[in-house]
Amino acid sequence: MTAKAKPIDPAEAIDPAKALVPSVQRVNEVRVRQGFWPKIGRVAARIPFADQVVAVYYAARDPETPMAAKGIMLGALAYFVMPIDAIPDVLAGIGFTDDAAVITAVIATLGANIRKRHRELAEKALDRLKGQ
């Protein structure tokens, strides 16, 4: 993305009309695959919703999660890893509020697809990150 790129509205990041388009879904999947762990490794200690983000990641990667839910989850995760968003992450205190809003919306609408095993995997992954 360029510096002139229009920030994505958090509502657009999980809009099924966009997140479920196959080409958009593939782009989101690549963004998440390449950027998720590096970003969560940098910010996990600073964001109180890290466990929720990682649980959504594991749910999105689960073959048992319905494709429609995966598409929206990948859209939210792609928004999380994007270097440019509605509120820059470098702003102390408020930088991750837009990311938190997107993840909260995903959990509110698709929470039934985030299973106990996803939450347990998230907890273990964050414990490993903290141990580094």
C-alpha positions in Angstrom: 0.0 0.0 0.0 1.1 3.5 -0.6 1.0 6.4 1.8 -1.9 7.8 -0.2 -4.0 4.7 0.2 -7.4 5.3 1.6 -7.7 3.7 5.1 -10.2 0.9 5.3 -13.2 1.5 7.5 -13.4 -1.3 10.2 -17.0 -2.1 8.9 -15.6 -2.6 5.4 -13.0 -5.0 6.7 -15.6 -7.5 7.7 -18.3 -6.7 5.1 -19.4 -10.0 3.7 -19.9 -8.4 0.3 -16.2 -7.8 0.1 -14.6 -10.3 2.4 -16.3 -13.3 0.7 -15.3 -12.4 -2.9 -12.8 -15.2 -3.8 -10.1 -12.9 -5.1 -10.3 -10.7 -2.0 -10.3 -13.8 0.2 -7.1 -15.0 -1.4 -5.4 -11.6 -1.0 -6.5 -11.6 2.7 -5.2 -15.1 3.2 -1.8 -14.2 1.9 -1.7 -11.0 4.0 -2.6 -13.0 7.1 -0.2 -15.8 6.3 2.7 -13.4 5.8 2.0 -10.8 8.4 0.1 -12.3 11.3 2.8 -13.9 13.5 5.4 -11.1 13.0 2.8 -8.5 14.0 1.3 -10.4 16.9 4.9 -11.1 18.2 5.5 -7.3 18.2 2.3 -6.2 19.8 0.9 -9.0 21.9 2.2 -7.5 25.1 0.6 -4.2 24.4 -2.9 -5.2 23.4 -5.4 -6.7 25.9 -7.3 -8.5 23.2 -4.3 -10.6 21.8 -5.8 -13.8 23.0 -9.0 -13.1 21.0 -7.0 -12.1 17.8 -5.0 -15.4 18.0 -8.2 -17.4 18.6 -9.8 -15.9 15.5 -6.6 -16.8 13.6 -6.9 -20.4 14.6 -10.6 -20.5 13.8 -9.9 -19.0 10.4 -7.3 -21.7 9.7 -9.5 -24.6 10.9 -10.9 -26.8 8.1 -14.1 -27.3 10.0 -14.9 -23.5 10.1 -17.5 -22.7 7.4 -16.1 -20.8 4.4 -18.3 -17.8 4.9 -17.0 -17.4 8.5 -13.4 -17.9 7.3 -13.7 -15.2 4.7 -14.9 -12.6 7.3 -12.3 -13.7 9.8 -9.6 -13.4 7.3 -10.8 -10.0 6.4 -10.6 -8.9 10.0 -7.2 -10.5 10.4 -5.9 -8.8 7.2 -7.1 -5.5 8.6 -5.2 -6.2 11.8 -1.9 -6.9 9.9 -2.2 -4.1 7.4 0.4 -1.3 7.9 -2.2 1.4 7.2 -5.5 1.5 8.9 -8.1 3.9 10.3 -6.2 4.7 13.4 -2.4 4.3 13.2 -1.2 1.6 15.6 1.8 3.8 16.7 -0.6 6.2 18.5 -0.1 5.3 22.2 -3.4 4.3 23.9 -5.7 4.6 20.9 -3.7 3.0 18.1 -5.4 -0.4 18.4 -9.0 0.7 19.1 -10.0 0.2 15.5 -8.4 -3.3 15.4 -10.2 -4.2 18.7 -13.5 -3.0 17.2 -13.1 -5.2 14.2 -12.1 -8.3 16.2 -15.0 -7.6 18.7 -17.4 -7.4 15.8 -16.2 -10.7 14.4 -16.5 -12.4 17.7 -19.9 -11.0 18.3 -21.2 -12.3 14.9 -19.1 -15.4 14.4 -18.3 -16.4 18.0 -20.0 -19.8 17.6 -17.2 -20.7 15.1 -14.5 -19.9 17.6 -14.3 -23.1 19.6 -12.7 -24.0 22.9 -9.8 -25.6 21.0 -9.1 -22.4 19.2 -8.9 -20.5 22.5 -6.6 -23.1 24.0 -4.3 -23.0 21.0 -4.3 -19.2 21.3 -3.4 -19.4 25.0 -0.5 -21.8 24.3 0.8 -19.6 21.4 0.8 -16.5 23.6 2.5 -18.3 26.4 5.3 -19.4 23.9 5.6 -15.8 22.7 5.9 -14.5 26.2 8.6 -17.1 26.9 10.9 -15.7 24.2 
